Amino acid sequence: MKTLPAQDVIYAFSNTHEPSLRIAAGDIVKIDTFDCFKNQLQSSDQEVAAIDWDQVNPATGPIFIEGAEIGDVLKVEIKDLEIGEQGVMVTGPDLGVMGHRMEKMESKIIPIQNGKAVFNERLQLPLNPMIGVIGVAPEGEPVSCGTPGAHGGNMDTKLITKGATLYFPVAAEGALFALGDFHAAMGDGEISVSGIEVPGSATVQFDVIKGNHLKHPLLENEEGLAFLVSAMTLDEAVSTAVEEMIDLLLPQSELSVSEMTMLMSAAGETQISQVVDPLVTARFFVPYHVLQGLNFRLFA
């Protein structure tokens, strides 16, 4: 198994980056990460505003996958996900949903103990370790690691965890994959502008799928499928995610557009990933039992 240290970082996804690692399809890589503040906040006594904000949201990479060509699909299976023993959260003026009521930047150190996030003496929160930033190089201009898009990036989606498989549209030779911004726990929306930010490592396996095409990232887990779409508004993200899912399922079904739309309205789930990044991210999820009923096979 190959490894990639956290020191190999990028701050934007770009098709002009030189790879930190070259691998073949089928290879497994263990990727180490800093937290989203590059481990700069280690105590609640530190002044949040004093950190180097040019080092926020690093992603480890990029990884060049041999044989990944423009128009292909990159398959990324998350085999394992490990997190550190301490997390940090921040909020402040003009950040997140409640930033208009904040007077100063504040941080909170949150120990990870006995499988829980210790918020305070009375509140110990269950963990849901997940990856906030994950994706490939975009087609055009570089995109900051703090911004999500059709390439992936800062989607902050709690389904991106151990056991999930993601599929990305390849827009640059080698795909140029990177990830970072792990959370020990995060609720849908990430309304303060941070989850419980932690360093960690992810073990992932890569494959290249030929002869298929995606416009947006697709996630698969044991419960079903979800399109992840980022846009200026939730309305746009939701509408695009729904339409992408219907267009994926229709060709393998005997349903009309109206019948498929009714089925998705009855059984599909519109879910919010995050509402605090430069673009917001929504997902449209279809349970596995519906896929079975349609006799659907992904990338058949």
Buried (B, 14 or more C-beta within 10 A) or exposed (E): EEEBBBEBBBBBBBBEBEBBBEBEBEBBBBBBBBBBBBBBBEEEEBEBEEBEEEBBBBBBBBBBBBBBEEEBBBBBBBBEBBBBEBBBBBBBEEBBBEBEEBEEBEBBBBBBEEEBBBBEEEEBBEBBBBBBBBBBBBEEEBBBBBBBBBBBBBBBBBBBBBBBBBBBBBBBBBBBBBBBBBBBBBBBBBBBBBBBBBBBBBBBBBBBBEEEEBEBBBBBBEBBBBBBBBBEEBEBBBBBBBBBBBEBBBEBBEBEEEEBBEBBEEBBEBBBBBBBBBBBBBBBBBBBEBBEEBEBEBEE
